[in-house]
Amino acid sequence: MNKSDSTQASVIGQNVSVLRRSRGLSQEELAERVGCSRSQLARLESGVSCRPSYQIVADIARALGVTTQQLEQGGSDRQRA
């Protein structure tokens, strides 16, 4: 994983965490909606996971009611999601 991938994975993870919490969902609940394990979601949120596949990002975005672009944006842009 190169630095760019690591940075992007970290941004996605942070956005997923913020959006999940703002919707009152636990990691278990979101993982169930997405069809992945809670541990996979936890690794993604912590930035430990390398860049997730497009499909998992799309499934998470759908479950959270946002676009994949909103999950991939850094900084204050996620606050508008």
C-alpha positions, -999 to +999 in steps of 0.1 A: +000+000+000+015+033-010+011+065+010-016+078-012-037+046-007-031+048+030-042+084+032-073+077+011-082+046+033-078+068+064-102+095+050-128+069+040-125+052+074-129+085+093-159+095+071-176+061+076-171+064+114-185+099+116-215+091+093-222+058+111-223+075+145-244+104+132-270+079+121-270+061+155-256+029+141-232+005+158-204-011+138-224-044+141-255-028+126-237-012+097-217-043+090-249-063+088-265-039+064-234-039+042-228-077+044-193-076+059-179-085+093-178-061+122-140-066+124-136-057+087-156-025+093-135-017+124-103-021+104-116+002+077-127+029+102-094+028+120-074+031+087-056-002+094-072-018+063-056-010+030-078+008+005-111-010+005-126-023-028-150-001-047-178-025-040-175-023-002-173+015-004-204+015-026-222-008-002-213+013+028-223+045+010-257+030+001-262+019+037-254+053+050-274+072+024-245+090+008-225+088-024-191+071-027-176+106-035-188+118-001-170+090+016-138+097-003-137+135+004-116+147+032-119+176+056-151+195+062-168+181+031-179+151+051-198+173+075-222+182+047-229+145+040 
